[in-house]
């Protein structure tokens, strides 16, 4: 049960950060940094379902990505790859970042729906 609470906590924290994105829209680098943080938290929400007890050290991005991809259907994996490429691109557009994060959180919500 603890891992459910951890998964929900990561998701809720990501949602809280998402609410602040429009406020920092004028600062592209800060917006991208927050979007990447939200993306990592969303991945951690799904990753947390894989571990009853948390590991001693935080997971690296590669592990988060692999565990998340294992839990999704192929359509969502393709969407996640597109979102990841947008968020981590060199010159992302502000509106695209916000829209991609919104779509990302919907995917995470769909996966966590039984827990929420």
FENGIDA-V641384 format. One record per residue. N is the residue number from 1. RES is the residue in three letters. SS is DSSP state (alpha for helix, beta for strand, coil for the rest). PSI is psi in whole degrees, -180 to 180 (NA if undefined). OMEGA is omega in whole degrees, -180 to 180 (NA if undefined). Layout:
# FENGIDA-V641384
n = [N:N]
res = [RES:RES]
ss = [SS:SS]
psi = [PSI:PSI]
omega = [OMEGA:OMEGA]
This chain:
# FENGIDA-V641384
n = [1:2:3:4:5:6:7:8:9:10:11:12:13:14:15:16:17:18:19:20:21:22:23:24:25:26:27:28:29:30:31:32:33:34:35:36:37:38:39:40:41:42:43:44:45:46:47:48:49:50:51:52:53:54:55:56:57:58:59:60:61:62:63:64:65:66:67:68:69:70:71:72:73:74:75:76:77:78:79:80:81:82:83:84:85:86:87:88:89:90:91:92:93:94:95:96:97:98:99:100:101:102:103:104:105:106:107:108:109:110:111:112:113:114:115:116]
res = [UNK:UNK:UNK:UNK:UNK:UNK:UNK:UNK:UNK:UNK:UNK:UNK:UNK:UNK:UNK:UNK:UNK:UNK:UNK:UNK:UNK:UNK:UNK:UNK:UNK:UNK:UNK:UNK:UNK:UNK:UNK:UNK:UNK:UNK:UNK:UNK:UNK:UNK:UNK:UNK:UNK:UNK:UNK:UNK:UNK:UNK:UNK:UNK:UNK:UNK:UNK:UNK:UNK:UNK:UNK:UNK:UNK:UNK:UNK:UNK:UNK:UNK:UNK:UNK:UNK:UNK:UNK:UNK:UNK:UNK:UNK:UNK:UNK:UNK:UNK:UNK:UNK:UNK:UNK:UNK:UNK:UNK:UNK:UNK:UNK:UNK:UNK:UNK:UNK:UNK:UNK:UNK:UNK:UNK:UNK:UNK:UNK:UNK:UNK:UNK:UNK:UNK:UNK:UNK:UNK:UNK:UNK:UNK:UNK:UNK:UNK:UNK:UNK:UNK:UNK:UNK]
ss = [coil:alpha:alpha:alpha:alpha:alpha:alpha:alpha:alpha:alpha:alpha:alpha:alpha:alpha:alpha:alpha:alpha:alpha:alpha:alpha:alpha:alpha:alpha:alpha:coil:coil:coil:alpha:alpha:alpha:alpha:alpha:alpha:alpha:alpha:alpha:alpha:alpha:alpha:alpha:alpha:alpha:alpha:alpha:alpha:alpha:alpha:alpha:alpha:alpha:coil:coil:coil:coil:coil:coil:coil:coil:coil:coil:alpha:alpha:alpha:alpha:alpha:alpha:alpha:alpha:alpha:alpha:alpha:coil:coil:alpha:alpha:alpha:alpha:alpha:alpha:alpha:alpha:alpha:alpha:alpha:alpha:alpha:alpha:coil:coil:coil:coil:coil:coil:alpha:alpha:alpha:alpha:alpha:alpha:alpha:alpha:alpha:alpha:alpha:alpha:alpha:alpha:alpha:alpha:alpha:alpha:alpha:coil:coil:coil:coil]
psi = [-31:-37:-29:-44:-42:-44:-46:-39:-45:-44:-46:-38:-40:-41:-42:-42:-36:-36:-27:-11:-46:-27:-28:18:-30:-13:92:-40:-40:-40:-46:-41:-46:-40:-41:-38:-43:-43:-46:-40:-40:-42:-40:-32:-43:-39:-38:-25:-16:-12:120:-46:137:145:164:-35:150:149:152:163:-40:-44:-43:-47:-48:-44:-36:-46:-36:-29:-6:157:166:-34:-44:-33:-43:-41:-42:-39:-41:-44:-46:-45:-37:-47:-36:12:166:-47:73:151:140:-47:-39:-40:-50:-44:-40:-39:-39:-46:-41:-46:-30:-40:-46:-42:-40:-41:-40:1:-43:-23:-25:NA]
omega = [-178:-179:174:-180:179:180:179:-180:177:-179:-179:178:177:178:179:178:180:-180:-178:-176:-180:-180:-178:-178:-178:-180:-174:-178:178:178:180:179:178:179:178:177:178:179:179:179:177:176:179:179:179:179:-178:179:-179:-175:176:176:180:177:-177:179:-180:-179:175:-176:-178:179:178:-178:-177:180:179:-179:178:-174:-174:173:-171:178:-180:178:179:178:-180:178:178:180:179:180:179:-175:-177:-179:-178:-177:-180:176:-176:-179:179:179:-177:-180:179:178:177:179:179:-180:176:177:180:179:179:180:-176:-174:178:-178:-172:NA]
